[in-house]
Amino acid sequence: MPLASLTDGRFPTTSWTLLDQLRDDDIQISHRALNLLYCQYQSPLYCLIRKKGLSHHDAEDTLQDFFAKLLRLESLKETHQDKGRLRTFLATSLSRFLINRHHKVKRQESLEVSIHLDPHLERHYEKYASHASETPEMIFDREWLNRLLQAVLSRLEERYEMNGRKALFQTLRPVLLSGGSLRHHDTQSLANFLGMTEPALRNALLRMLKSYRSVLEDEVRQTVNTDEEMKEEIKHLLRSLPSSKD
């Protein structure tokens, strides 16, 4: 079962562009990019830090320092899609940052950044990840996937609502969350509730699953370089769930 979601916000559609904007000379642009990145990716990054053995308060400080370093990191001027997968880039960068931070006797002066940790992160971690046997990297991938899937659901719900089909989405959402099969659901009751025949309900679900897959691919495509990487990224993330089937 994936980790529970903290928020329903979507992944930014220009994730690599946001990284580039961290080095923009306009401080408003750079800090806006920082806050968007922080909002979207703080949960998997926080879980990675905690699983490395740091306390909640140390994790807060580390996240602040890590994102502050991203603001001043000269190498980000060359950062772009040719770096590969954003997930790998952030996880690797944070892991290296933790190693360097641990070995430094004196901490460098941090940039002042106005970012705020989600107040539910600690409770979320303690409930879903603190006792898990997976490695920090596995926890990171699992939380990344959960965050991604919540973004996909949020975007799909918005699409159905715009088309006046919010009731259909809300009714079939539990089916999506349980894997997309009607096997363990009362198909007749669902169809009656929506005023549809069972065949019409099944067709509506098939269309929703197709849209779900399309939105998922689009979201992942924003964090990789090629369609081939997108497909491999989805496979990799699904493998991060112990009960998932590729």
SELO-625294 format. One record per residue: residue number from 1; residue in three letters; x, y, z of N, C-alpha, C, O, CB in turn. Coordinates in steps of 0.2 Angstrom, whole numbers. Glycine has a CB too. Layout:
REC/NUM/Ala/X/Y/Z/X/Y/Z/X/Y/Z/X/Y/Z/X/Y/Z
...
This chain:
REC/1/Met/4/-6/0/0/0/0/4/6/0/9/7/4/-5/0/6
REC/2/Pro/3/11/-4/7/17/-5/6/21/2/1/21/5/6/21/-11
REC/3/Leu/12/25/3/11/30/9/5/35/8/4/37/2/18/34/10
REC/4/Ala/2/36/13/-3/41/13/-1/48/10/4/50/12/-7/42/20
REC/5/Ser/-6/51/7/-4/58/4/-5/63/9/-9/63/14/-8/59/-2
REC/6/Leu/0/68/9/-1/74/13/-5/80/10/-9/83/13/6/77/15
REC/7/Thr/-4/81/4/-8/86/0/-10/83/-7/-8/78/-9/-4/92/-1
REC/8/Asp/-15/86/-10/-17/84/-17/-14/88/-22/-17/88/-28/-24/84/-17
REC/9/Gly/-9/93/-21/-6/97/-26/-3/93/-31/0/87/-30/-2/102/-23
REC/10/Arg/-3/96/-37/0/92/-43/8/94/-43/10/98/-40/-3/94/-49
REC/11/Phe/11/89/-47/18/91/-48/19/97/-53/14/97/-57/22/84/-51
REC/12/Pro/24/101/-52/24/106/-57/26/104/-64/29/99/-65/30/111/-55
REC/13/Thr/23/107/-69/24/105/-76/30/107/-79/32/105/-84/18/107/-80
REC/14/Thr/34/110/-75/41/112/-78/46/111/-72/50/116/-70/41/120/-80
REC/15/Ser/47/105/-70/51/104/-64/58/106/-66/62/108/-61/51/96/-62
REC/16/Trp/61/104/-72/68/105/-73/69/113/-74/74/116/-72/70/102/-80
REC/17/Thr/64/116/-77/64/123/-78/64/127/-71/68/132/-70/58/126/-82
REC/18/Leu/61/124/-66/61/127/-59/68/127/-56/70/131/-53/56/123/-55
REC/19/Leu/71/121/-58/78/120/-55/83/126/-58/87/129/-55/81/113/-57
REC/20/Asp/82/127/-65/86/132/-68/84/139/-66/89/143/-65/84/132/-76
REC/21/Gln/78/140/-64/76/147/-61/79/148/-54/79/154/-52/68/147/-61
REC/22/Leu/81/143/-51/84/144/-44/90/149/-45/92/152/-40/86/138/-41
REC/23/Arg/94/149/-51/100/153/-52/98/159/-56/102/163/-58/105/149/-56
REC/24/Asp/91/161/-56/90/167/-60/92/173/-56/92/173/-50/82/168/-61
REC/25/Asp/94/179/-59/96/185/-56/91/188/-52/92/192/-48/100/189/-61
REC/26/Asp/84/187/-55/79/190/-51/77/186/-45/75/180/-46/73/191/-56
REC/27/Ile/78/189/-39/77/185/-33/69/183/-32/68/178/-29/79/190/-27
REC/28/Gln/65/187/-35/58/185/-35/57/178/-39/53/174/-36/53/190/-37
REC/29/Ile/60/178/-44/59/172/-49/62/166/-45/60/160/-45/62/173/-56
REC/30/Ser/68/167/-43/72/161/-39/69/159/-33/68/153/-32/79/164/-38
REC/31/His/66/163/-29/63/161/-23/56/158/-24/54/154/-21/62/167/-18
REC/32/Arg/52/160/-30/46/157/-31/48/150/-34/44/145/-32/43/161/-37
REC/33/Ala/53/149/-38/55/142/-40/57/138/-34/55/132/-34/61/142/-45
REC/34/Leu/60/141/-29/62/137/-23/56/135/-19/56/129/-17/66/141/-19
REC/35/Asn/51/139/-18/45/137/-14/41/132/-18/38/128/-15/41/143/-13
REC/36/Leu/41/132/-25/37/127/-28/40/121/-28/37/115/-27/36/129/-36
REC/37/Leu/47/120/-29/51/114/-28/50/111/-21/49/105/-20/58/115/-30
REC/38/Tyr/51/116/-16/50/113/-9/43/111/-8/43/105/-4/52/119/-5
REC/39/Cys/38/114/-10/31/112/-9/30/105/-12/27/101/-8/26/117/-11
REC/40/Gln/33/104/-18/31/98/-21/35/92/-19/33/86/-19/32/99/-29
REC/41/Tyr/41/93/-17/46/87/-16/48/87/-9/53/82/-7/52/88/-20
REC/42/Gln/46/91/-4/48/90/3/47/84/6/50/81/10/45/96/7
REC/43/Ser/41/80/4/39/74/8/44/68/6/46/66/11/32/72/6
REC/44/Pro/45/67/0/50/61/-1/57/63/2/61/59/4/51/60/-8
REC/45/Leu/59/69/1/66/72/3/66/71/11/71/69/14/67/79/1
REC/46/Tyr/61/73/14/60/73/22/61/65/24/65/64/29/54/76/24
REC/47/Cys/57/61/21/57/54/23/64/51/22/66/47/26/52/50/18
REC/48/Leu/68/53/16/74/50/15/79/53/21/83/49/23/77/53/8
REC/49/Ile/79/59/23/83/61/28/81/58/35/86/56/38/82/69/29
REC/50/Arg/75/57/37/73/54/43/75/47/43/78/44/48/66/54/44
REC/51/Lys/75/43/37/77/36/37/84/35/37/87/30/39/74/33/30
REC/52/Lys/88/41/36/95/41/37/97/41/44/103/41/46/98/46/33
REC/53/Gly/92/42/49/93/43/56/93/49/59/94/50/65/100/40/57
REC/54/Leu/91/55/56/91/61/59/84/62/62/79/59/60/92/67/53
REC/55/Ser/84/66/67/78/68/71/73/73/66/76/75/61/79/71/77
REC/56/His/67/74/69/63/78/65/66/85/65/66/88/59/56/79/69
REC/57/His/68/88/70/71/95/70/77/95/66/78/100/62/72/97/77
REC/58/Asp/81/90/66/87/90/62/85/89/54/89/92/50/92/84/63
REC/59/Ala/80/86/53/78/85/46/75/92/43/76/93/38/72/80/46
REC/60/Glu/72/95/48/69/102/46/75/106/44/75/110/39/65/105/52
REC/61/Asp/80/107/48/86/111/47/90/109/41/92/113/37/91/110/53
REC/62/Thr/90/102/40/94/99/34/90/101/27/93/103/23/94/92/34
REC/63/Leu/84/101/27/80/103/21/81/110/20/82/112/14/72/101/22
REC/64/Gln/80/114/25/81/121/24/88/123/21/89/126/16/81/125/31
REC/65/Asp/93/119/24/100/120/21/101/118/14/105/121/10/105/117/26
REC/66/Phe/98/112/13/99/109/6/96/113/1/99/114/-4/95/102/6
REC/67/Phe/90/116/2/87/120/-3/90/127/-3/91/130/-9/80/121/-1
REC/68/Ala/93/129/2/97/135/2/103/134/-2/105/139/-6/99/138/9
REC/69/Lys/106/128/-2/112/127/-6/111/127/-13/115/129/-17/115/120/-3
REC/70/Leu/105/124/-15/103/124/-22/102/131/-24/104/132/-30/96/120/-22
REC/71/Leu/100/136/-20/100/143/-23/107/145/-25/107/149/-29/97/147/-17
REC/72/Arg/112/143/-21/119/146/-22/123/142/-26/129/144/-27/122/148/-16
REC/73/Leu/121/136/-28/125/131/-31/127/133/-38/122/133/-43/122/124/-31
REC/74/Glu/133/135/-40/135/137/-47/133/132/-52/132/133/-58/142/139/-47
REC/75/Ser/134/125/-50/133/120/-55/126/120/-58/125/117/-63/135/113/-52
REC/76/Leu/121/123/-54/114/123/-57/114/127/-63/109/126/-67/110/125/-52
REC/77/Lys/119/131/-65/118/135/-71/118/130/-77/115/132/-82/124/140/-71
REC/78/Glu/121/125/-76/122/120/-82/116/114/-81/116/110/-85/128/117/-82
REC/79/Thr/113/114/-75/108/109/-74/102/110/-79/99/115/-80/105/109/-67
REC/80/His/101/104/-83/95/104/-87/93/97/-88/95/92/-85/97/107/-94
REC/81/Gln/88/96/-93/86/89/-94/91/84/-96/90/78/-95/81/89/-100
REC/82/Asp/97/86/-98/102/81/-100/105/78/-93/109/73/-94/108/84/-104
REC/83/Lys/103/80/-88/105/77/-81/101/71/-80/103/67/-76/104/82/-75
REC/84/Gly/96/69/-84/92/63/-83/86/64/-79/82/68/-80/97/58/-80
REC/85/Arg/85/59/-74/79/59/-70/79/64/-64/84/64/-60/77/52/-68
REC/86/Leu/74/68/-64/74/73/-58/74/69/-51/77/72/-47/68/78/-59
REC/87/Arg/70/64/-51/70/60/-45/77/58/-42/79/59/-37/66/54/-45
REC/88/Thr/81/55/-47/88/53/-46/92/59/-44/96/58/-40/91/49/-52
REC/89/Phe/92/64/-48/96/70/-47/95/73/-39/100/74/-36/94/76/-52
REC/90/Leu/88/74/-37/87/76/-31/89/71/-25/92/74/-20/80/78/-30
REC/91/Ala/88/65/-26/90/60/-21/97/60/-20/100/59/-15/87/53/-23
REC/92/Thr/101/60/-26/108/59/-26/111/66/-23/116/65/-19/111/58/-33
REC/93/Ser/109/71/-25/111/78/-22/110/78/-15/115/80/-11/108/84/-26
REC/94/Leu/104/76/-12/103/76/-5/107/71/-1/110/73/4/96/75/-4
REC/95/Ser/108/65/-4/113/60/0/120/63/0/123/62/5/113/54/-4
REC/96/Arg/122/66/-5/129/69/-5/129/75/0/134/76/3/131/71/-12
REC/97/Phe/124/79/0/124/84/5/124/82/12/127/85/16/117/88/3
REC/98/Leu/120/76/13/120/74/20/127/71/22/130/72/28/115/68/21
REC/99/Ile/131/68/17/138/66/19/142/71/20/146/71/25/140/61/13
REC/100/Asn/142/76/16/147/82/17/145/86/23/149/88/27/146/87/11
REC/101/Arg/139/86/25/136/90/31/139/87/37/140/90/42/129/91/31
REC/102/His/139/80/37/141/76/43/148/77/44/150/77/50/139/69/41
REC/103/His/152/77/39/159/78/40/162/85/41/168/85/43/163/75/34
REC/104/Lys/158/90/40/160/96/41/160/98/49/155/97/52/156/101/37
REC/105/Val/165/101/51/165/103/58/162/109/59/158/110/64/173/103/61
REC/106/Lys/163/114/55/159/120/55/154/121/49/156/119/43/164/126/55
REC/107/Arg/148/122/50/143/123/45/144/130/42/145/135/45/136/122/48
REC/108/Gln/143/130/35/144/136/32/138/140/33/132/137/35/144/135/24
REC/109/Glu/138/147/33/133/151/34/127/150/29/129/150/23/135/158/34
REC/110/Ser/121/149/31/116/147/26/112/153/23/112/159/27/110/143/29
REC/111/Leu/110/153/17/106/158/15/99/158/18/97/153/20/105/157/7
REC/112/Glu/96/164/19/90/165/22/85/163/17/84/166/12/89/172/25
REC/113/Val/81/158/18/75/156/14/69/156/17/68/153/23/77/149/10
REC/114/Ser/64/158/14/57/158/17/53/152/15/48/153/11/53/165/15
REC/115/Ile/54/146/17/51/140/16/49/137/22/52/137/27/55/135/11
REC/116/His/43/134/22/40/131/28/38/124/27/35/122/22/33/135/30
REC/117/Leu/40/120/32/39/113/32/32/111/33/29/114/37/44/109/37
REC/118/Asp/29/106/29/22/104/31/22/102/38/26/97/40/20/99/25
REC/119/Pro/17/104/42/17/102/49/15/95/50/15/92/55/12/107/52
REC/120/His/12/92/45/10/85/45/15/80/43/14/74/44/4/84/41
REC/121/Leu/21/82/41/26/78/39/29/73/44/30/67/43/32/82/36
REC/122/Glu/30/75/50/33/71/55/28/65/57/30/60/57/34/75/62
REC/123/Arg/21/67/58/16/62/59/16/57/54/15/51/55/9/66/61
REC/124/His/16/60/48/16/55/42/21/50/42/20/44/40/16/60/35
REC/125/Tyr/27/53/43/33/49/43/33/43/48/34/37/47/40/53/44
REC/126/Glu/31/45/54/31/41/60/26/35/59/27/29/61/29/44/66
REC/127/Lys/20/37/55/15/32/54/16/27/48/15/21/49/8/36/53
REC/128/Tyr/19/30/43/20/26/37/27/23/35/28/19/31/17/30/31
REC/129/Ala/32/27/38/39/25/36/44/23/41/49/20/40/42/31/32
REC/130/Ser/43/26/47/48/25/52/50/18/54/56/16/56/46/29/58
REC/131/His/45/13/54/46/6/56/47/2/49/47/-4/50/40/4/60
REC/132/Ala/47/5/44/47/1/37/54/-2/37/59/1/39/46/5/31
REC/133/Ser/55/-8/34/62/-11/34/65/-9/27/71/-11/27/61/-19/33
REC/134/Glu/62/-5/23/66/-3/17/71/2/18/72/5/24/61/0/12
REC/135/Thr/76/2/13/81/7/14/79/14/13/73/15/11/87/5/9
REC/136/Pro/83/19/15/81/26/14/79/27/7/74/31/5/86/31/16
REC/137/Glu/83/24/2/81/26/-5/75/23/-7/71/26/-11/87/23/-9
REC/138/Met/73/17/-4/67/14/-6/61/18/-3/56/18/-6/67/6/-3
REC/139/Ile/62/20/3/57/24/6/56/31/2/50/33/1/58/26/13
REC/140/Phe/61/34/-1/61/40/-5/57/38/-11/52/42/-13/68/42/-7
REC/141/Asp/58/33/-14/55/31/-21/48/30/-19/43/32/-23/58/25/-24
REC/142/Arg/46/26/-14/39/25/-12/35/31/-11/29/32/-13/39/20/-6
REC/143/Glu/38/36/-7/35/42/-6/34/46/-12/29/50/-13/38/46/0
REC/144/Trp/39/46/-16/39/50/-23/33/47/-27/30/51/-30/46/49/-27
REC/145/Leu/33/41/-27/27/38/-31/20/40/-28/16/42/-32/28/30/-32
REC/146/Asn/20/40/-22/13/42/-19/12/49/-20/6/51/-22/14/40/-11
REC/147/Arg/17/53/-20/16/60/-21/14/61/-29/9/65/-30/22/64/-20
REC/148/Leu/17/57/-33/15/58/-40/8/56/-42/5/59/-45/20/53/-44
REC/149/Leu/6/50/-39/-1/47/-40/-6/52/-37/-11/53/-40/-1/40/-37
REC/150/Gln/-5/55/-32/-9/60/-29/-10/66/-34/-15/69/-35/-7/63/-22
REC/151/Ala/-4/68/-37/-4/74/-42/-9/72/-48/-12/76/-51/3/75/-44
REC/152/Val/-8/65/-50/-12/63/-56/-19/63/-54/-23/65/-58/-9/56/-58
REC/153/Leu/-21/60/-48/-28/60/-47/-31/67/-46/-37/68/-48/-29/57/-40
REC/154/Ser/-27/72/-44/-29/79/-43/-31/82/-50/-36/85/-51/-24/83/-39
REC/155/Arg/-26/81/-54/-27/83/-61/-32/80/-65/-36/83/-69/-20/82/-65
REC/156/Leu/-33/73/-64/-39/70/-67/-45/72/-65/-50/73/-69/-38/62/-66
REC/157/Glu/-46/73/-58/-52/76/-55/-54/82/-58/-60/84/-59/-52/76/-48
REC/158/Glu/-49/87/-59/-50/93/-61/-53/93/-69/-57/97/-70/-44/97/-61
REC/159/Arg/-50/88/-72/-52/87/-79/-60/85/-80/-64/88/-84/-48/82/-83
REC/160/Tyr/-61/80/-75/-68/78/-75/-73/83/-73/-79/84/-75/-69/72/-71
REC/161/Glu/-71/87/-68/-75/92/-65/-77/98/-71/-82/100/-71/-72/96/-59
REC/162/Met/-71/99/-75/-72/104/-80/-77/102/-85/-80/106/-88/-65/106/-83
REC/163/Asn/-78/95/-86/-82/93/-91/-89/91/-88/-93/88/-91/-79/86/-94
REC/164/Gly/-90/93/-82/-97/92/-79/-98/85/-77/-103/82/-76/-102/94/-83
REC/165/Arg/-92/81/-76/-93/74/-74/-90/72/-67/-87/67/-66/-90/70/-79
REC/166/Lys/-90/77/-63/-87/76/-56/-90/70/-52/-86/67/-49/-88/83/-52
REC/167/Ala/-96/69/-53/-100/64/-49/-97/57/-52/-96/52/-48/-107/64/-50
REC/168/Leu/-96/57/-58/-93/50/-61/-86/49/-58/-84/43/-56/-93/51/-69
REC/169/Phe/-82/54/-58/-75/53/-55/-75/51/-48/-72/47/-46/-71/60/-56
REC/170/Gln/-79/55/-44/-79/53/-37/-82/46/-35/-80/43/-31/-84/58/-33
REC/171/Thr/-87/44/-40/-89/37/-39/-84/32/-40/-84/27/-37/-96/36/-43
REC/172/Leu/-80/33/-46/-76/28/-48/-69/29/-45/-64/25/-46/-75/28/-56
REC/173/Arg/-68/34/-41/-61/35/-38/-59/30/-34/-53/27/-34/-61/42/-34
REC/174/Pro/-63/27/-30/-61/21/-26/-59/15/-30/-55/11/-28/-67/19/-21
REC/175/Val/-62/14/-36/-60/9/-40/-53/10/-43/-49/6/-43/-65/9/-46
REC/176/Leu/-52/16/-45/-45/18/-47/-40/17/-41/-35/14/-43/-45/26/-49
REC/177/Leu/-42/19/-35/-37/18/-30/-36/10/-28/-31/9/-25/-40/21/-24
REC/178/Ser/-41/6/-30/-40/-1/-28/-37/-5/-34/-37/-11/-34/-47/-4/-26
REC/179/Gly/-34/-1/-39/-31/-5/-45/-35/-5/-51/-32/-7/-56/-30/-12/-43
REC/180/Gly/-41/-2/-52/-44/-1/-58/-49/-6/-60/-52/-7/-65/-39/0/-63
REC/181/Ser/-50/-11/-55/-54/-17/-57/-61/-16/-53/-61/-14/-47/-50/-24/-55
REC/182/Leu/-66/-18/-56/-73/-18/-53/-74/-25/-49/-79/-26/-46/-78/-17/-58
REC/183/Arg/-69/-29/-49/-70/-36/-46/-73/-36/-39/-77/-40/-37/-64/-40/-46
REC/184/His/-70/-31/-35/-72/-31/-28/-77/-25/-26/-78/-23/-21/-66/-31/-23
REC/185/His/-81/-23/-32/-85/-18/-31/-92/-20/-33/-93/-24/-38/-83/-11/-35
REC/186/Asp/-97/-17/-31/-104/-19/-33/-106/-15/-39/-108/-9/-39/-109/-17/-27
REC/187/Thr/-104/-18/-45/-105/-14/-51/-112/-12/-52/-113/-6/-55/-103/-19/-57
REC/188/Gln/-117/-16/-50/-124/-14/-51/-126/-8/-47/-129/-3/-50/-129/-20/-50
REC/189/Ser/-124/-8/-41/-125/-2/-37/-122/4/-39/-125/10/-39/-123/-4/-29
REC/190/Leu/-116/4/-42/-112/10/-44/-116/12/-50/-117/18/-51/-105/8/-46
REC/191/Ala/-118/8/-55/-122/9/-61/-128/13/-59/-130/18/-62/-123/3/-65
REC/192/Asn/-132/10/-55/-138/13/-53/-138/20/-50/-141/24/-51/-142/8/-48
REC/193/Phe/-132/21/-46/-131/27/-42/-130/32/-48/-132/38/-47/-125/27/-38
REC/194/Leu/-126/31/-53/-125/35/-58/-130/36/-64/-129/40/-68/-118/33/-61
REC/195/Gly/-135/31/-63/-140/31/-69/-138/29/-75/-140/31/-80/-143/38/-70
REC/196/Met/-133/23/-75/-130/20/-81/-132/13/-81/-133/10/-75/-123/22/-81
REC/197/Thr/-131/10/-86/-131/3/-87/-124/0/-85/-119/4/-85/-133/0/-94
REC/198/Glu/-124/-6/-83/-117/-9/-81/-112/-9/-87/-106/-7/-86/-118/-16/-79
REC/199/Pro/-114/-10/-93/-109/-10/-99/-107/-2/-100/-101/-1/-101/-113/-12/-105
REC/200/Ala/-111/2/-99/-109/9/-99/-105/11/-94/-100/15/-95/-116/14/-99
REC/201/Leu/-106/9/-88/-101/10/-82/-94/7/-84/-89/10/-83/-104/7/-76
REC/202/Arg/-94/1/-86/-87/-2/-88/-84/2/-93/-78/3/-93/-88/-9/-90
REC/203/Asn/-87/4/-98/-84/8/-104/-82/15/-101/-76/17/-103/-89/10/-109
REC/204/Ala/-86/18/-96/-83/24/-93/-77/23/-89/-73/27/-89/-89/27/-88
REC/205/Leu/-77/17/-86/-71/16/-82/-65/15/-86/-59/17/-85/-72/9/-77
REC/206/Leu/-66/11/-92/-60/10/-96/-57/17/-99/-51/18/-100/-62/6/-102
REC/207/Arg/-62/22/-101/-60/28/-103/-56/32/-97/-51/35/-99/-66/32/-105
REC/208/Met/-58/31/-91/-55/34/-86/-48/32/-84/-43/35/-83/-59/34/-79
REC/209/Leu/-47/25/-85/-41/22/-84/-36/24/-90/-30/25/-88/-42/14/-84
REC/210/Lys/-39/25/-96/-35/27/-101/-32/34/-100/-26/36/-101/-38/27/-108
REC/211/Ser/-37/39/-97/-35/45/-96/-30/46/-90/-25/50/-90/-41/50/-94
REC/212/Tyr/-31/41/-85/-27/41/-79/-19/39/-82/-15/43/-79/-29/36/-74
REC/213/Arg/-19/34/-86/-12/33/-89/-9/38/-92/-3/40/-92/-13/26/-93
REC/214/Ser/-13/42/-96/-11/47/-100/-8/53/-96/-3/56/-97/-16/50/-105
REC/215/Val/-12/55/-91/-10/60/-86/-3/58/-82/1/62/-81/-15/62/-81
REC/216/Leu/-3/51/-80/3/49/-77/9/50/-81/14/52/-79/2/41/-75
REC/217/Glu/8/48/-87/14/48/-92/16/55/-93/22/57/-93/13/45/-98
REC/218/Asp/11/60/-93/13/67/-94/16/70/-88/21/74/-89/6/71/-95
REC/219/Glu/14/68/-82/17/70/-76/25/68/-75/29/72/-74/13/68/-70
REC/220/Val/26/61/-77/32/59/-76/37/62/-82/43/63/-81/32/51/-77
REC/221/Arg/34/63/-88/38/66/-93/41/72/-91/46/74/-94/33/67/-99
REC/222/Gln/38/76/-87/41/82/-85/47/82/-81/51/87/-79/36/86/-81
REC/223/Thr/49/76/-78/54/75/-74/60/70/-77/65/69/-74/52/71/-67
REC/224/Val/59/69/-83/64/65/-87/66/68/-94/63/73/-95/62/57/-88
REC/225/Asn/70/65/-98/72/68/-104/69/65/-110/67/69/-115/79/67/-105
REC/226/Thr/67/58/-110/64/55/-116/58/51/-114/57/49/-108/70/51/-119
REC/227/Asp/55/49/-119/49/44/-118/51/38/-115/48/35/-111/45/44/-124
REC/228/Glu/57/35/-118/59/29/-115/61/29/-108/60/25/-104/66/27/-119
REC/229/Glu/64/35/-106/65/36/-99/59/37/-95/59/34/-89/70/42/-97
REC/230/Met/54/40/-98/47/40/-94/45/33/-93/42/32/-87/42/44/-99
REC/231/Lys/45/29/-98/42/22/-97/46/18/-91/43/15/-87/42/18/-103
REC/232/Glu/53/19/-92/57/15/-87/56/18/-80/56/15/-75/64/16/-89
REC/233/Glu/55/25/-79/54/28/-73/47/26/-70/47/24/-64/53/36/-74
REC/234/Ile/42/25/-74/36/22/-71/37/15/-69/34/13/-63/30/23/-76
REC/235/Lys/40/11/-73/41/4/-70/45/4/-64/44/0/-59/45/0/-76
REC/236/His/50/8/-64/54/8/-57/50/10/-51/51/7/-46/60/13/-58
REC/237/Leu/46/15/-52/42/18/-46/37/13/-44/36/12/-38/39/24/-48
REC/238/Leu/34/9/-49/29/4/-47/32/-1/-43/29/-5/-39/25/2/-53
REC/239/Arg/39/-3/-45/42/-8/-41/44/-6/-34/45/-10/-30/49/-10/-45
REC/240/Ser/43/0/-33/45/2/-26/39/1/-21/40/1/-15/46/10/-26
REC/241/Leu/33/-1/-24/28/-4/-20/28/-11/-19/28/-15/-24/21/-2/-22
REC/242/Pro/29/-14/-13/30/-21/-12/25/-26/-15/26/-31/-18/31/-23/-5
REC/243/Ser/19/-23/-15/13/-27/-18/11/-26/-25/7/-28/-28/7/-26/-14
REC/244/Ser/15/-21/-28/14/-19/-35/16/-24/-40/21/-28/-39/17/-12/-37
REC/245/Lys/12/-24/-46/14/-29/-51/16/-24/-57/12/-19/-58/8/-34/-53
REC/246/Asp/21/-26/-60/23/-21/-66/18/-22/-72/19/-19/-77/30/-23/-69
